[in-house]
Amino acid sequence: MSKMLIYFHLFSLLFSSIYAQQMQWILLSDGSVGDAPMPRRDAALGFDSTFLILYGGRDQSGMPHQDTYAFNILQG
């Protein structure tokens, strides 16, 4: 059983290191554009092959929002 745990741990380290090198955040906007969502927490985020969808959440004061934003992943 301990060998299996060691193999799983090694696999997870390899898997995470491969994907960590390929994926990285890129700043697309400094937020000065009027159509950017305000900073929030507890929002729902979904995606498909074209769009990233942000729904709701709470602002810094805790006020809930029921707005929806769509970001076209392919066009930026």
C-alpha positions as CSV (number, residue, x, y, z in Angstrom):
1,M,0.0,0.0,0.0
2,S,2.8,2.4,0.8
3,K,4.4,1.8,-2.7
4,M,1.1,2.8,-4.3
5,L,1.0,6.0,-2.2
6,I,4.6,6.9,-3.3
7,Y,3.7,6.3,-7.0
8,F,0.6,8.4,-6.7
9,H,2.6,11.2,-5.0
10,L,5.3,11.1,-7.7
11,F,2.7,11.1,-10.5
12,S,0.9,14.1,-9.0
13,L,4.2,16.0,-8.7
14,L,5.0,15.2,-12.3
15,F,1.5,16.1,-13.5
16,S,1.4,19.4,-11.6
17,S,4.8,20.5,-12.7
18,I,4.0,19.8,-16.4
19,Y,0.8,21.8,-16.3
20,A,2.2,24.6,-14.1
21,Q,4.8,25.3,-16.8
22,Q,2.2,25.4,-19.6
23,M,-0.5,27.5,-17.9
24,Q,0.1,31.1,-16.7
25,W,-1.9,34.2,-16.1
26,I,-1.7,37.1,-18.6
27,L,-2.9,40.6,-17.8
28,L,-5.4,41.6,-20.5
29,S,-6.6,44.8,-19.0
30,D,-5.8,47.0,-16.1
31,G,-9.5,47.4,-15.3
32,S,-9.8,50.9,-16.6
33,V,-12.1,49.8,-19.4
34,G,-15.8,50.4,-18.5
35,D,-16.9,46.9,-19.3
36,A,-14.6,45.0,-16.9
37,P,-16.3,43.4,-13.8
38,M,-15.5,45.0,-10.4
39,P,-13.4,42.9,-7.9
40,R,-15.6,40.3,-6.2
41,R,-15.6,37.1,-4.2
42,D,-17.9,34.1,-4.1
43,A,-18.8,34.4,-7.8
44,A,-19.6,31.5,-10.2
45,L,-17.2,31.0,-13.1
46,G,-17.8,28.7,-16.1
47,F,-16.3,28.1,-19.5
48,D,-16.6,26.3,-22.8
49,S,-14.4,26.3,-25.8
50,T,-15.1,30.0,-26.6
51,F,-16.3,31.9,-23.6
52,L,-15.5,32.4,-19.9
53,I,-18.6,33.3,-18.0
54,L,-18.7,35.2,-14.7
55,Y,-21.9,35.4,-12.7
56,G,-22.7,37.1,-9.4
57,G,-20.6,37.2,-6.4
58,R,-20.1,39.8,-3.6
59,D,-18.2,43.0,-3.7
60,Q,-15.7,44.0,-1.0
61,S,-18.5,45.3,1.3
62,G,-20.4,42.0,1.0
63,M,-23.2,43.4,-1.3
64,P,-24.4,40.6,-3.6
65,H,-24.3,41.1,-7.4
66,Q,-26.5,39.3,-10.0
67,D,-24.7,40.5,-13.1
68,T,-23.1,38.3,-15.8
69,Y,-19.9,38.9,-17.8
70,A,-18.7,37.0,-20.8
71,F,-15.2,37.0,-22.1
72,N,-14.3,35.6,-25.5
73,I,-11.3,33.4,-24.9
74,L,-10.4,33.2,-28.6
75,Q,-10.5,36.9,-29.4
76,G,-9.2,38.2,-26.0
